[in-house]
Each structure stands twice: as C-alpha cells, then as structure tokens.
C-alpha cells in the first residue's frame, strides 16, 4: 500500500506480563537480565524499538503486587540510562527523548484490594496509572472480593451462545462501582480487557475517564470470548477509547493464526475504531508454554511493521505504534 519506512516505528506496548512471570518462577524480576526463556529483555527491547509499555504489576495477590512495583522502581534506579518509571505523557516523551524505555505500571484486577478503595489510592500513589477491574474472576466460584459477579468467558463461543450468556450473566459489584468513581477522581485509565460482557457494558457506560482494552482482538474474525464484538468496538470508539490488538494465536484465528490474519484484525479494528483507536497489546510472556504468540519475542517487531505497512496507510502506523496509547495518559 505504501513505501513507508518501518525501521523507525517505535512500539508502545499495551500489555506485558514478563515481570510477573519472572516473579512466579523465582527468577530475577529485572528486564536487564537476559534470559531466552522469556519474550522480553533489555537487548531485545532495543532491537524491537520498544519505547514504552504498560507493564503488569499485579492482579489478585497484594504482596506479589508490592514486589512487582518495587521491581519497577528498582530498575528505574539501577539503570537510569535504560528505564524510566512514567505516569504522564510528558514523562513518556521525556524518556523517549533521553533514549530510555518508559514503564507505565498497570494492574489486571482489583480483587487484591479486598473492597477497600484506600488500597486503590495507595497503588495510585505508588505510580499505577492503568487498572482493570477484574482478571476474569467472578464472585460466583471465585474470591468474595471479585469486582464482577460472573466469571469472564475465555473460550471460543458462538454468537448465539454469547448472546445468551450476556442475557444471563451479571456484571459490576457495588465495590466495582465505588472503584470506578475513585479511579475517575484520580484520573486513571480503565482497562476492560478481562471483563465479562455485562461488566464491559456497565463500566463503559458509567466510567467518564479514559478507557481501553489492552489486549484483545476482533470477535467478528475470531469467535473467542475475550475478543470484542463489533458493537463493543463501536462503543469503545464512541468513548474515544483504544484497543490493543494481541499476538495470542487463539485470539487471531481458530485455525490459521497467521501474520496476514492478524493484519485482518488491524484492518477490521481500524474500520470501526478509526485510526485513533488501534494499538498493540502484545501479551508477551502472558500465555502458558504450550500456547503460542504470533511472534517469539519483542525483537521481531520490525518484521511485524514490514507486514502491516503493506496493507495499512502510512499515516496510521505511528498512531498504532505509540501515539494512540500515549494520549490515554494525563498530560
């Protein structure tokens, strides 16, 4: 479609699980430690032109989340030429100008807060700026402090089944609504990536602040319960939100999760969200070993941009790469 040079396109990744995976495995919680067992480390960040990421620092375990936040802070202190803990657009742009990789802390759920907004406020003080309400858990069969009543569907599901499930499931708990009010007051970004459909609709209709889905794809092209329907994409567009398209193979296609098929998702999302609403949420180090991502690691991003540039207009590439996510953060 164009002859745009892709070698200099930076990536602002909407979702990365490398630190929590390292913590769970008992390995150093440090991007500077090179380990090919993971998808991301500092040399490969540089090779892939990673400029920034929403780095996941917790979901359901409060103590673990403290360790992950501490790890981000310590990397910022130990490697001041390589990493910068960032909370605002200005922070991220300054980090990029200085050649540092911006680490914006995010959490995937709030069950760990045990229905106490004081802990949400404290996590904000520690630097967390992006928060999901749930990591898919629900009160029924899950922790009593879950912020949605029913678990999220994370399986392939036919449209008729999904519609039936939507009619039956229940979304936000009272604490979830309280949390949304506090998040809005603080100016946090709401992530709806793991919400069940009822929670998605209730939250997007009630939350006045910036909204995104950090890692998910288009249900029209792959009927996975975590992917967004066209109606959801339209609602996200109406809120000026952003979808981070994910490299997880099961979100791309049930049969042939190829790079070309992923670009189909990019085109479909652009057609509904517009060029201000699409980003990349890789989910690097976020799937189990027997499952696959479209790319082995972050160093492969130049290959990704080469493929995308053949079908996507040149003026969209920087927006998808980094500008759309950046605008979600406060100035």
C-alpha positions as a Markdown table, in Angstrom:
| # | Residue | x | y | z |
|---|---|---|---|---|
| 1 | Unk | 0.0 | 0.0 | 0.0 |
| 2 | Unk | 2.9 | 2.4 | 0.6 |
| 3 | Unk | 6.7 | 2.7 | 0.7 |
| 4 | Unk | 6.8 | 3.9 | 4.3 |
| 5 | Unk | 10.0 | 3.0 | 6.1 |
| 6 | Unk | 9.1 | 0.9 | 9.1 |
| 7 | Unk | 12.5 | 0.6 | 10.7 |
| 8 | Unk | 12.0 | 3.7 | 12.9 |
| 9 | Unk | 8.4 | 2.9 | 14.2 |
| 10 | Unk | 8.5 | 2.8 | 18.0 |
| 11 | Unk | 6.2 | 0.5 | 19.9 |
| 12 | Unk | 4.2 | 1.5 | 23.0 |
| 13 | Unk | 3.0 | -2.0 | 24.1 |
| 14 | Unk | -0.3 | -2.0 | 25.9 |
| 15 | Unk | 0.3 | -5.3 | 27.8 |
| 16 | Unk | 3.4 | -7.2 | 29.0 |
| 17 | Unk | 3.5 | -10.0 | 31.6 |
| 18 | Unk | 7.2 | -10.6 | 31.8 |
| 19 | Unk | 7.8 | -9.3 | 35.3 |
| 20 | Unk | 5.0 | -11.3 | 36.9 |
| 21 | Unk | 6.1 | -14.4 | 35.1 |
| 22 | Unk | 9.7 | -13.9 | 36.3 |
| 23 | Unk | 8.3 | -13.4 | 39.9 |
| 24 | Unk | 6.2 | -16.5 | 39.8 |
| 25 | Unk | 9.1 | -18.6 | 38.5 |
| 26 | Unk | 11.5 | -17.2 | 41.1 |
| 27 | Unk | 13.8 | -15.6 | 38.5 |
| 28 | Unk | 15.2 | -12.0 | 38.8 |
| 29 | Unk | 12.4 | -9.5 | 38.3 |
| 30 | Unk | 14.5 | -7.4 | 36.1 |
| 31 | Unk | 14.3 | -6.6 | 32.3 |
| 32 | Unk | 18.1 | -6.1 | 32.2 |
| 33 | Unk | 18.7 | -9.8 | 33.0 |
| 34 | Unk | 18.9 | -11.6 | 29.6 |
| 35 | Unk | 17.1 | -14.9 | 29.6 |
| 36 | Unk | 15.8 | -16.6 | 26.4 |
| 37 | Unk | 13.1 | -18.4 | 28.4 |
| 38 | Unk | 11.2 | -15.0 | 28.3 |
| 39 | Unk | 9.9 | -13.0 | 25.4 |
| 40 | Unk | 11.3 | -9.7 | 26.6 |
| 41 | Unk | 14.6 | -8.4 | 28.0 |
| 42 | Unk | 16.6 | -5.2 | 27.5 |
| 43 | Unk | 18.7 | -6.2 | 24.4 |
| 44 | Unk | 15.6 | -7.4 | 22.6 |
| 45 | Unk | 13.6 | -4.4 | 23.7 |
| 46 | Unk | 16.2 | -2.3 | 21.9 |
| 47 | Unk | 16.2 | -4.5 | 18.8 |
| 48 | Unk | 12.4 | -4.2 | 18.6 |
| 49 | Unk | 12.4 | -0.4 | 19.1 |
| 50 | Unk | 10.2 | -0.7 | 22.2 |
| 51 | Unk | 9.8 | 2.8 | 23.6 |
| 52 | Unk | 7.2 | 2.2 | 26.3 |
| 53 | Unk | 4.9 | -0.3 | 27.8 |
| 54 | Unk | 2.0 | -0.8 | 30.2 |
| 55 | Unk | 3.9 | -3.3 | 32.4 |
| 56 | Unk | 1.6 | -5.5 | 34.5 |
| 57 | Unk | 2.4 | -5.3 | 38.2 |
| 58 | Unk | -0.4 | -7.3 | 39.9 |
| 59 | Unk | -3.9 | -8.8 | 39.9 |
| 60 | Unk | -5.1 | -10.9 | 42.8 |
| 61 | Unk | -2.1 | -11.1 | 45.2 |
| 62 | Unk | -1.4 | -8.0 | 47.2 |
| 63 | Unk | 2.1 | -9.0 | 48.4 |
| 64 | Unk | 3.1 | -10.1 | 44.9 |
| 65 | Unk | 2.0 | -6.7 | 43.5 |
| 66 | Unk | 4.1 | -4.9 | 46.0 |
| 67 | Unk | 7.2 | -6.9 | 44.9 |
| 68 | Unk | 6.5 | -6.1 | 41.2 |
| 69 | Unk | 6.0 | -2.4 | 41.9 |
| 70 | Unk | 9.3 | -2.4 | 43.8 |
| 71 | Unk | 11.0 | -4.2 | 40.9 |
| 72 | Unk | 9.9 | -1.4 | 38.5 |
| 73 | Unk | 11.2 | 1.3 | 40.9 |
| 74 | Unk | 14.5 | -0.5 | 41.4 |
| 75 | Unk | 15.1 | -0.9 | 37.7 |
| 76 | Unk | 14.5 | 2.8 | 37.3 |
| 77 | Unk | 17.1 | 3.5 | 40.0 |
| 78 | Unk | 19.7 | 0.9 | 38.9 |
| 79 | Unk | 19.5 | 1.6 | 35.2 |
| 80 | Unk | 18.7 | 5.3 | 34.8 |
| 81 | Unk | 20.0 | 5.3 | 31.2 |
| 82 | Unk | 17.7 | 2.5 | 30.2 |
| 83 | Unk | 14.4 | 2.7 | 32.1 |
| 84 | Unk | 12.1 | 5.4 | 33.3 |
| 85 | Unk | 9.0 | 4.9 | 35.5 |
| 86 | Unk | 6.4 | 7.1 | 33.9 |
| 87 | Unk | 2.9 | 8.3 | 34.8 |
| 88 | Unk | 2.2 | 11.0 | 32.2 |
| 89 | Unk | 2.5 | 11.8 | 28.5 |
| 90 | Unk | 5.2 | 14.3 | 29.4 |
| 91 | Unk | 7.1 | 11.6 | 31.3 |
| 92 | Unk | 7.0 | 9.2 | 28.4 |
| 93 | Unk | 8.0 | 11.8 | 25.8 |
| 94 | Unk | 10.9 | 12.8 | 28.0 |
| 95 | Unk | 12.0 | 9.2 | 28.4 |
| 96 | Unk | 11.9 | 8.7 | 24.7 |
| 97 | Unk | 14.0 | 11.8 | 24.1 |
| 98 | Unk | 16.6 | 10.5 | 26.5 |
| 99 | Unk | 16.6 | 7.1 | 25.0 |
| 100 | Unk | 15.0 | 5.4 | 28.0 |
| 101 | Unk | 12.2 | 2.8 | 27.9 |
| 102 | Unk | 9.1 | 4.1 | 29.6 |
| 103 | Unk | 7.5 | 1.8 | 32.1 |
| 104 | Unk | 3.9 | 2.7 | 32.9 |
| 105 | Unk | 2.5 | 0.4 | 35.7 |
| 106 | Unk | -0.8 | -1.3 | 35.2 |
| 107 | Unk | -2.8 | -3.9 | 37.2 |
| 108 | Unk | -5.1 | -6.5 | 35.7 |
| 109 | Unk | -7.6 | -6.8 | 38.6 |
| 110 | Unk | -8.5 | -5.3 | 42.0 |
| 111 | Unk | -9.7 | -8.3 | 44.0 |
| 112 | Unk | -6.5 | -7.9 | 45.9 |
| 113 | Unk | -7.8 | -4.7 | 47.4 |
| 114 | Unk | -10.4 | -6.6 | 49.5 |
| 115 | Unk | -13.1 | -4.0 | 48.7 |
| 116 | Unk | -11.1 | -1.1 | 50.2 |
| 117 | Unk | -10.5 | 2.0 | 48.0 |
| 118 | Unk | -7.7 | 3.1 | 50.4 |
| 119 | Unk | -5.6 | 0.4 | 48.7 |
| 120 | Unk | -6.5 | 1.7 | 45.2 |
| 121 | Unk | -5.4 | 5.2 | 46.3 |
| 122 | Unk | -2.2 | 3.8 | 47.7 |
| 123 | Unk | -1.4 | 2.0 | 44.4 |
| 124 | Unk | -2.0 | 5.2 | 42.6 |
| 125 | Unk | 0.5 | 6.9 | 44.9 |
| 126 | Unk | 3.0 | 4.2 | 44.1 |
| 127 | Unk | 2.6 | 5.0 | 40.4 |
| 128 | Unk | 0.0 | 2.7 | 39.0 |
| 129 | Unk | -2.0 | 4.6 | 36.3 |
| 130 | Unk | -3.8 | 1.8 | 34.4 |
| 131 | Unk | -6.2 | -0.6 | 36.1 |
| 132 | Unk | -8.6 | -3.4 | 35.2 |
| 133 | Unk | -11.5 | -4.2 | 37.4 |
| 134 | Unk | -11.0 | -8.0 | 37.0 |
| 135 | Unk | -8.6 | -10.6 | 35.7 |
| 136 | Unk | -11.6 | -12.6 | 34.6 |
| 137 | Unk | -12.6 | -13.9 | 38.1 |
| 138 | Unk | -16.1 | -13.5 | 39.5 |
| 139 | Unk | -17.7 | -13.7 | 42.9 |
| 140 | Unk | -19.5 | -16.9 | 42.0 |
| 141 | Unk | -16.9 | -19.6 | 42.4 |
| 142 | Unk | -14.1 | -17.1 | 42.9 |
| 143 | Unk | -12.8 | -14.7 | 45.5 |
| 144 | Unk | -15.5 | -12.9 | 47.5 |
| 145 | Unk | -13.7 | -9.6 | 46.8 |
| 146 | Unk | -14.1 | -10.1 | 43.0 |
| 147 | Unk | -15.4 | -6.9 | 41.2 |
| 148 | Unk | -17.8 | -8.7 | 38.9 |
| 149 | Unk | -20.3 | -11.4 | 39.8 |
| 150 | Unk | -19.8 | -13.8 | 36.9 |
| 151 | Unk | -16.5 | -15.1 | 35.5 |
| 152 | Unk | -15.5 | -14.0 | 32.1 |
| 153 | Unk | -15.7 | -16.3 | 29.1 |
| 154 | Unk | -12.2 | -17.1 | 27.8 |
| 155 | Unk | -13.2 | -19.8 | 25.3 |
| 156 | Unk | -14.4 | -20.0 | 21.8 |
| 157 | Unk | -18.1 | -19.2 | 21.8 |
| 158 | Unk | -20.6 | -19.0 | 19.0 |
| 159 | Unk | -22.6 | -15.7 | 18.6 |
| 160 | Unk | -25.9 | -17.2 | 19.8 |
| 161 | Unk | -24.2 | -18.7 | 22.9 |
| 162 | Unk | -22.5 | -15.4 | 23.6 |
| 163 | Unk | -25.8 | -13.5 | 23.3 |
| 164 | Unk | -27.5 | -16.0 | 25.7 |
| 165 | Unk | -24.6 | -15.7 | 28.1 |
| 166 | Unk | -24.8 | -11.9 | 28.0 |
| 167 | Unk | -28.5 | -12.1 | 29.0 |
| 168 | Unk | -27.8 | -14.3 | 32.0 |
| 169 | Unk | -24.6 | -13.0 | 33.4 |
| 170 | Unk | -24.2 | -10.3 | 36.0 |
| 171 | Unk | -21.5 | -7.6 | 35.9 |
| 172 | Unk | -20.3 | -4.9 | 38.4 |
| 173 | Unk | -20.4 | -5.4 | 42.1 |
| 174 | Unk | -21.1 | -2.4 | 44.4 |
| 175 | Unk | -17.3 | -2.2 | 45.1 |
| 176 | Unk | -16.6 | -2.1 | 41.4 |
| 177 | Unk | -18.9 | 0.9 | 41.1 |
| 178 | Unk | -17.1 | 2.5 | 44.0 |
| 179 | Unk | -13.7 | 1.8 | 42.5 |
| 180 | Unk | -14.8 | 3.3 | 39.2 |
| 181 | Unk | -15.8 | 6.5 | 41.0 |
| 182 | Unk | -12.4 | 6.7 | 42.7 |
| 183 | Unk | -10.5 | 5.8 | 39.5 |
| 184 | Unk | -12.3 | 8.7 | 37.7 |
| 185 | Unk | -11.5 | 11.1 | 40.5 |
| 186 | Unk | -7.8 | 10.1 | 40.3 |
| 187 | Unk | -7.7 | 10.2 | 36.5 |
| 188 | Unk | -6.7 | 6.6 | 35.9 |
| 189 | Unk | -7.1 | 4.6 | 32.7 |
| 190 | Unk | -9.7 | 1.9 | 32.8 |
| 191 | Unk | -8.7 | -1.4 | 31.2 |
| 192 | Unk | -11.6 | -3.7 | 30.2 |
| 193 | Unk | -9.5 | -6.5 | 28.7 |
| 194 | Unk | -10.7 | -9.3 | 31.0 |
| 195 | Unk | -14.2 | -8.0 | 31.8 |
| 196 | Unk | -17.3 | -10.2 | 31.1 |
| 197 | Unk | -19.7 | -8.7 | 28.6 |
| 198 | Unk | -22.1 | -7.4 | 31.3 |
| 199 | Unk | -19.2 | -5.7 | 33.1 |
| 200 | Unk | -17.9 | -4.2 | 29.9 |
| 201 | Unk | -21.2 | -2.6 | 29.0 |
| 202 | Unk | -21.9 | -1.4 | 32.6 |
| 203 | Unk | -18.4 | 0.0 | 33.0 |
| 204 | Unk | -18.1 | 1.7 | 29.7 |
| 205 | Unk | -21.5 | 3.4 | 30.2 |
| 206 | Unk | -20.6 | 4.6 | 33.7 |
| 207 | Unk | -16.9 | 5.5 | 33.6 |
| 208 | Unk | -16.2 | 9.0 | 32.5 |
| 209 | Unk | -12.4 | 8.7 | 32.2 |
| 210 | Unk | -10.1 | 7.2 | 29.6 |
| 211 | Unk | -11.0 | 3.7 | 28.5 |
| 212 | Unk | -9.1 | 0.9 | 26.7 |
| 213 | Unk | -8.9 | -2.8 | 26.2 |
| 214 | Unk | -5.2 | -3.5 | 26.5 |
| 215 | Unk | -5.1 | -7.0 | 24.9 |
| 216 | Unk | -7.9 | -8.5 | 22.8 |
| 217 | Unk | -8.9 | -8.8 | 19.2 |
| 218 | Unk | -12.0 | -8.7 | 16.9 |
| 219 | Unk | -14.7 | -11.2 | 17.6 |
| 220 | Unk | -16.0 | -10.9 | 14.0 |
| 221 | Unk | -12.8 | -12.5 | 12.8 |
| 222 | Unk | -12.2 | -15.0 | 15.7 |
| 223 | Unk | -15.1 | -16.0 | 18.0 |
| 224 | Unk | -13.1 | -16.1 | 21.2 |
| 225 | Unk | -14.9 | -14.8 | 24.3 |
| 226 | Unk | -12.2 | -12.3 | 25.1 |
| 227 | Unk | -12.4 | -10.7 | 21.7 |
| 228 | Unk | -14.6 | -7.6 | 21.3 |
| 229 | Unk | -17.8 | -7.7 | 19.2 |
| 230 | Unk | -18.4 | -5.0 | 16.6 |
| 231 | Unk | -20.9 | -3.4 | 19.0 |
| 232 | Unk | -18.3 | -3.3 | 21.7 |
| 233 | Unk | -15.8 | -1.8 | 19.2 |
| 234 | Unk | -18.4 | 0.9 | 18.3 |
| 235 | Unk | -19.0 | 1.7 | 22.0 |
| 236 | Unk | -15.2 | 1.9 | 22.6 |
| 237 | Unk | -15.0 | 4.3 | 19.6 |
| 238 | Unk | -17.8 | 6.5 | 21.0 |
| 239 | Unk | -15.7 | 6.8 | 24.2 |
| 240 | Unk | -12.6 | 7.7 | 22.2 |
| 241 | Unk | -11.0 | 4.5 | 23.6 |
| 242 | Unk | -8.2 | 2.3 | 22.4 |
| 243 | Unk | -8.0 | -1.4 | 21.6 |
| 244 | Unk | -4.6 | -3.1 | 22.0 |
| 245 | Unk | -4.5 | -5.9 | 19.4 |
| 246 | Unk | -3.0 | -9.0 | 20.8 |
| 247 | Unk | -0.5 | -11.5 | 19.4 |
| 248 | Unk | -2.0 | -14.5 | 21.2 |
| 249 | Unk | -2.7 | -17.1 | 18.5 |
| 250 | Unk | -6.1 | -18.2 | 19.9 |
| 251 | Unk | -7.3 | -14.6 | 19.6 |
| 252 | Unk | -6.2 | -14.3 | 16.0 |
| 253 | Unk | -7.9 | -17.3 | 14.3 |
| 254 | Unk | -9.2 | -20.7 | 15.5 |
| 255 | Unk | -7.5 | -22.5 | 12.6 |
| 256 | Unk | -4.8 | -20.3 | 10.9 |
| 257 | Unk | -3.4 | -17.6 | 13.2 |
| 258 | Unk | -1.0 | -16.2 | 10.6 |
| 259 | Unk | 0.5 | -12.7 | 10.4 |
| 260 | Unk | -1.7 | -11.9 | 7.5 |
| 261 | Unk | -4.7 | -12.9 | 9.5 |
| 262 | Unk | -3.5 | -10.6 | 12.3 |
| 263 | Unk | -3.4 | -7.7 | 9.8 |
| 264 | Unk | -7.0 | -8.6 | 9.0 |
| 265 | Unk | -7.8 | -7.7 | 12.7 |
| 266 | Unk | -5.9 | -4.4 | 12.3 |
| 267 | Unk | -7.9 | -3.5 | 9.2 |
| 268 | Unk | -11.2 | -4.5 | 10.9 |
| 269 | Unk | -10.5 | -2.6 | 14.0 |
| 270 | Unk | -9.4 | 0.5 | 12.0 |
| 271 | Unk | -12.7 | 0.3 | 10.1 |
| 272 | Unk | -14.7 | 0.7 | 13.3 |
| 273 | Unk | -12.5 | 2.5 | 15.8 |
| 274 | Unk | -10.7 | 4.7 | 13.3 |
| 275 | Unk | -7.0 | 5.4 | 13.2 |
| 276 | Unk | -7.1 | 6.9 | 16.7 |
| 277 | Unk | -8.4 | 3.8 | 18.4 |
| 278 | Unk | -6.0 | 1.0 | 17.5 |
| 279 | Unk | -2.8 | 0.0 | 19.2 |
| 280 | Unk | -0.7 | -3.2 | 20.0 |
| 281 | Unk | -1.1 | -5.1 | 23.3 |
| 282 | Unk | 1.4 | -8.0 | 22.7 |
| 283 | Unk | 0.7 | -10.1 | 25.8 |
| 284 | Unk | 4.4 | -11.1 | 25.7 |
| 285 | Unk | 5.1 | -13.7 | 28.4 |
| 286 | Unk | 1.4 | -13.8 | 29.1 |
| 287 | Unk | 0.5 | -17.3 | 27.8 |
| 288 | Unk | 1.4 | -20.8 | 29.1 |
| 289 | Unk | 4.3 | -22.6 | 27.5 |
| 290 | Unk | 2.1 | -24.9 | 25.4 |
| 291 | Unk | 0.4 | -21.9 | 23.8 |
| 292 | Unk | 1.8 | -19.6 | 21.2 |
| 293 | Unk | 2.1 | -16.0 | 20.3 |
| 294 | Unk | 2.4 | -14.7 | 16.8 |
| 295 | Unk | 6.0 | -13.6 | 17.5 |
| 296 | Unk | 8.6 | -15.3 | 19.6 |
| 297 | Unk | 9.8 | -12.1 | 21.2 |
| 298 | Unk | 9.8 | -8.3 | 21.0 |
| 299 | Unk | 12.9 | -8.2 | 18.8 |
| 300 | Unk | 10.6 | -9.4 | 15.9 |
| 301 | Unk | 8.6 | -6.1 | 15.8 |
| 302 | Unk | 10.4 | -4.8 | 12.6 |
| 303 | Unk | 9.1 | -7.9 | 10.8 |
| 304 | Unk | 5.6 | -7.0 | 12.1 |
| 305 | Unk | 5.7 | -3.5 | 10.9 |
| 306 | Unk | 7.0 | -4.6 | 7.4 |
| 307 | Unk | 4.0 | -6.8 | 7.1 |
| 308 | Unk | 1.5 | -4.2 | 8.4 |
| 309 | Unk | 2.9 | -1.4 | 6.1 |
| 310 | Unk | 2.0 | -3.4 | 3.0 |
| 311 | Unk | -1.8 | -3.0 | 3.8 |
| 312 | Unk | -2.2 | -0.2 | 6.3 |
| 313 | Unk | -1.8 | 3.5 | 5.3 |
| 314 | Unk | 1.5 | 5.1 | 6.3 |
| 315 | Unk | -0.2 | 7.8 | 8.4 |
| 316 | Unk | -1.7 | 5.2 | 10.7 |
| 317 | Unk | 1.5 | 3.4 | 11.6 |
| 318 | Unk | 2.8 | 5.8 | 14.3 |
| 319 | Unk | -0.6 | 6.1 | 15.7 |
| 320 | Unk | -0.9 | 2.3 | 16.1 |
| 321 | Unk | 2.7 | 2.0 | 17.2 |
| 322 | Unk | 2.6 | 4.5 | 20.1 |
| 323 | Unk | 0.5 | 7.7 | 19.7 |
| 324 | Unk | -2.9 | 6.2 | 20.5 |
| 325 | Unk | -1.8 | 4.7 | 23.8 |
| 326 | Unk | 0.1 | 7.8 | 24.8 |
| 327 | Unk | -2.9 | 10.0 | 24.6 |
| 328 | Unk | -4.8 | 7.9 | 27.2 |
| 329 | Unk | -2.4 | 9.1 | 29.9 |
| 330 | Unk | -2.7 | 12.5 | 31.6 |
| 331 | Unk | -0.6 | 15.2 | 30.1 |
